Amino acid sequence: MLVHALIREDGTVDADELYTVANALGMSDQQVRLCVKRLVGEGRFTHEGRGRKARLHATTETTRALGPHADFLRHAFQQDAGAVPWDGVWHLVAFAVPESARTARDTLRETLVHLGGAPLQGGLYVCANAWEPYVEEAAHRLGAHDALTLLTTTDLRRGDVREPAELAQRLWPLQEIADRYHRLSRVARPRLTRLTGPAELSSSALLTIAVELAAELSRAMDPDPLLPPELLPRPWPGTRARELVARCWAALYARDQGESRPTLFRHYADITREAAGRATR
């Protein structure tokens, strides 16, 4: 997450900035070098130069992966604002990928969970949001699109349970997800105090706060299926946690001095600006 958070608009990561922020987060130079080596070995970045004068270049696939995360964050804030009420439709995906394509099958299964799906039974997953474009894109990329069956229904039952909120509680680990959002709130509050206080903060300090917030936000949201509010317990801690993050990001943006910032700054600033405005009214 650290390296990805520092990707700039031109797709590069400055090694000196990377080491500075990593050190502020308690990471050693050796840990950074091993992290970079792993990412390059996995084909996520290319590398030129040595030490703190080096520069990393994000591959096309790495840059592409940033897009869906921004889409999901935007959708989450729209849900928090009550702008996307649930239409009562469940979206299902079934697939049958042969053993000879085990890698594609396992990756597709992981992708469906990452996109907010829950398994109903072998090869059948359900989501409360319209996930079809993301599912089909992933299936095409994996060469498994012909193995997909897509369907929707307003009548989903598991055993004798058909009430949507009860189904959601049974299908997704809502308490674990809620705990992650409580942690995010605990991280965001003191950083909001720093960002809105009178003390000057250096560029590296601002970047460090941004990375800390982004890492905790990802930790909370990655396993979150972003269920519609109608299916969640009230009050839902994700709403309050994202509100705090939005206010933090607005404060970060306000302190920006026009320097070249990571793509993360632009994505999050654009998405959270409206949410922060609602929170301060």
N, C-alpha and C positions, 0 to 999 in steps of 0.2 A: 504493500500500500504506500510506503514512504516514497519509493521511486516513482510510482505512478502519479502520486499527488504533485510531484514537481515537474511534470511534463509541461513544457511551454507551448505556445501557439504554433511554433515551427516544428514541434515534435521532438525537441531536444531536452536533455536534462544536464545542467551544469554540475560537474562533479564537485567543485568547491562548495557550491550551495548545498549539495547533497550531504557532503561530509559535515558541514557546519550544522545543519538541521539535525542530522543523525546524532552528532555528539551532544547537542542540546537535549535530545530525547534519551540520552543515556547509552547510546550504541557506540561501540569502539570502531576504529578505522578498519580493523580486521573483519568485523561483522559486516561492515558496508562492502568491503571488497568481496567477501564470500557471497553476499546478496547479489551484487552486480554480476559476478561470475555465473551464478545460477540463472539469472534472468537472461544473460547473453546465451548461455548454453541451451536454454529452453526456446530460443529464437524470438524472445519478446523484445529485445533491444539489440542494437549493434553498438560497437564501442570503438572510439578512436582516442588516441592520446594516452597519457599515463598519469596516475595519481590525481591530485586536485585540479590539474590542468586538462583532464580528460573531458570528453563529451559523449553522452549516450544519445542514441537516436531510437525512438520508438518505432517498431515495425507497424505496417499497415494494420495488422490484426490487433495489435495492442491499442492503437488509436481508435479503431472501430469499436472495441469493447467499452470505451468510455461513453459512447452514445446511449446505449440502453440504460446505464446507471442514471444518467441525467433524466431520461424519460421517466423512470420509476420514481425518482425524487420529485419531479414535477407533479406526477400523478398523486403521490402521497400528500403533497400540500393542497392539491385540489380537493382530495377527500377530506382533509382536515377542515377546509373552508365550506364543506357541504355542497361543493359545486358539481360533484359527480355521483348523484344518488344511485343506489343499486337498482337494476331493473329486474332482479329476481332470476336472472339467467345463469345457469351453471355451464361452464365450457369444459368439454371433455376431450381428451386425446387418448386414443388407443394405438398401440404399435406392436408389430411382430417382426423383430429383426432376428435373422438366423444366427446360430452359434458361430458360424464362420465370420460374422461381422461383429464379434463380441465387443471390440473397442468402441465402435460406433454406437452399439446398443447401450453400453454403460455410460458413454458420454451423453447420449440423448436422455437417459434416465436422470442423470445429474442435472442436466440443463432444465428439464421440466420442473424439478424441485426448486432450482434456483429461480425460475420464472414464477414461482408461487403455487406450483401444483402439489397436490397430495395424492398418494397412491390409494386407489380404491381396491384394487386387486392386481394380480400380475399383468403388467402391460397396459393398465388403465389408470389415467390420472385426471384429476378434476381441479379446476381453478374457478374463482368467483369473478375474475376479470377477463376481458377480451384479449387473450394472449396469442391468438392464432398467428398474427404476422411474425412474432418473435419465434414461435415454435416452428413455423414453416421455414423461416430463414435458417435456423439451426439445423433442421432436418436436411435441407438442401445442401448445406455446407458439409454435412456428415455423409451425404449420399444415401440417406434413409427416407427421403420424402415419399417414395412409393409405398413405404411400409406404414404410413400414417393413416388413421381414420379420425376425422374431426366431427364432432357433433355438439349440439347444445340441448339443454332441457330445463324446464322449470319444475320438474317433478323428480327430485333426487331423494332416494331413501337408502338408508343403510340399516339393515335389520328392520326394526320398527320405528327408527328415528327418521323423521322427515322435516322437522322444524329447522329452518336454515341456521339459526344461531347455535342450536345444539349440535347440528352437524359440524359446524365450524370448530366447536370446542373439541369434538372427537377426532377430527381429521388433522388439525394443526396444533403444534405445541405452544398454545397461546401464553401460558404462564412463563415459559422460558423466554419467549420473545418480549413479554412485558418486562421481565427482569433486565434484559439488555437495554431497554429504553430507560429504565430507572438509572442504570449505570451511566448512560449517555447524559442524562440530566445532571447527575453528580459531577460529570466532567465539564459540562458546558457552563454551569453557574459561576464557578470561580474565574473562568476565562472571560465570561461576559463582564464580570466586575473589573478585571484588568483592562479590557478593551474600552470600556466606557469611563475609566478613571482618568485622572489628570496626568499620570506619568507617561513620559515618552517611551515608545517601544521601537526597538531597532527593526530593520528589515528582516533579519534572521529570526528575531523574536516573533514577529508577525507570521512568518512562514511556519515556525514551529507550532504556534497555536493553530494555524490553519490545518496542518498535518494531523495534529492531535484530534481536532474536531472531526476531520474527514475520516480518520481511522476508526473512531468510536461510532460515527454515523454509519459507516460501512458494516461494522461489527453488529450493529443493531438491525440494519435494514436488509443485509444479505439473506438472512433466514426468514425475513418477514414476507408473507404472501400478499401483503397490502390488501387485506380483506376490507370490503366496504364497511363503513361505520355501523351499518345495520346489523352486521354479524359479530361485532366486537363487544366485550364488556365495557360498561361505562362507569367512570371515566377511563378512557384508554390512555396509558402513559406515553404512547408514541406521539400523540397530538401535542402534549406539553413539551416533550423533549425536542421535537422538530421546531416548535415555536422558539425555544431557547437557542437552538442552532441558527435559526433564521436571524435572530437579533444579533448573535455573535457575528454572523457573516456580514450583516449590514454595517456593524461597527468596524470590521476588518476593511470593508470596501471604503468606508468613510476615511480611514487612515491611509488609504493607498495614495502614494505620491506620484502616480503616473509611471512607475517603473514597469519594466517587462515582468509580468506575473505569470505563474503557471496557468494552464488552461482551467484548472480547478477553480481558480478565483473567478474567472468569467462565468463558467457554468453555474457555480453555486450562487454567485452574486445575482445573476439574472433570475434564477429560479426562486431565490429566497427573498428578494427585495419586496415583492408584494406581500408575502407572508409576514415579513417583519413589520410592514406598515400596518397590517391588521392587528398585530400584537401590541402595538404602541398607541392605538387609537383609544 
